[in-house]
Amino acid sequence: MYYSEKYKSQWWLPPRTASRMVKKFLDRLDFKSLGHHSLTIVDPSWDLHLLVRNPYSIAVSYWYNRNERRYNSEIFTSFYKSVQNREHYLGELYINNPSKALLSEKIEYYNLIKYESLLDNLFKIPYFQENQKLL
């Protein structure tokens, strides 16, 4: 979780959602960290940005990293079996925890930043637009 008093903004960066890339941008804008994948709320009146990604893509990404970034038909069969066995189930981390946190806090504004259109979504945020050269 990253936050900035200057921008009155906080970010939730779940794993496998381009969190490391976005973290680099946030570091350049002097955001502070409370733990990279934390779902802490600093101030419910501040904007909250949450990175999201297609759950199937997340499962593929996890599987790909755990299989040393190799791919062939045998390995694909192991991916299929791992999905059937829910080895890569991240519902608690990606769906339940953020949903509970958003509902328990009275967040005034939140913005879903889609992995699939990451840069377009990021540059809709005013402080990203204003600091485009820095990023």
Residue pairs with C-beta under 8 A, 6 or more apart in sequence:
1 10
1 11
1 12
1 13
1 33
1 34
1 35
1 36
1 37
1 38
1 39
1 40
1 42
2 10
2 11
2 13
2 23
2 26
2 31
2 32
2 33
2 34
3 9
3 10
3 11
3 31
3 32
3 34
3 42
3 43
3 46
4 10
4 26
4 29
4 30
4 31
4 32
6 30
7 29
7 31
7 47
7 127
8 43
8 45
8 46
8 47
9 31
9 46
9 47
9 48
9 49
9 127
10 41
10 42
10 43
10 46
10 47
10 48
10 49
11 22
11 26
11 31
11 48
11 49
11 50
11 51
12 38
12 39
12 48
12 49
12 50
12 51
12 98
13 19
13 22
13 23
13 36
13 37
13 51
14 37
14 50
14 51
14 52
14 53
14 90
14 93
14 94
14 98
15 37
15 93
16 53
16 57
16 58
16 61
16 62
16 90
17 51
17 52
17 53
17 58
17 115
18 51
18 53
18 115
18 118
19 36
19 37
19 51
21 118
22 51
22 113
22 118
22 122
23 36
25 122
25 128
25 135
28 131
28 134
28 135
29 127
29 131
29 134
29 135
34 40
34 42
37 93
39 97
39 98
39 101
41 48
41 101
41 105
41 107
44 105
44 106
44 107
44 108
45 108
46 108
47 109
47 110
47 111
48 102
48 107
48 109
48 110
48 111
49 110
49 111
49 113
49 125
50 98
50 110
50 111
50 112
50 113
51 113
51 115
52 94
52 112
52 113
52 114
52 115
53 114
53 115
53 116
54 115
54 116
55 90
55 91
55 94
57 115
57 116
58 88
58 90
58 94
59 82
59 83
59 88
59 90
60 79
62 88
62 90
63 79
63 82
63 83
63 88
64 71
67 75
67 78
67 79
82 88
102 110
111 121
111 125
113 121
113 122
114 121
122 128
123 129
123 132
128 135
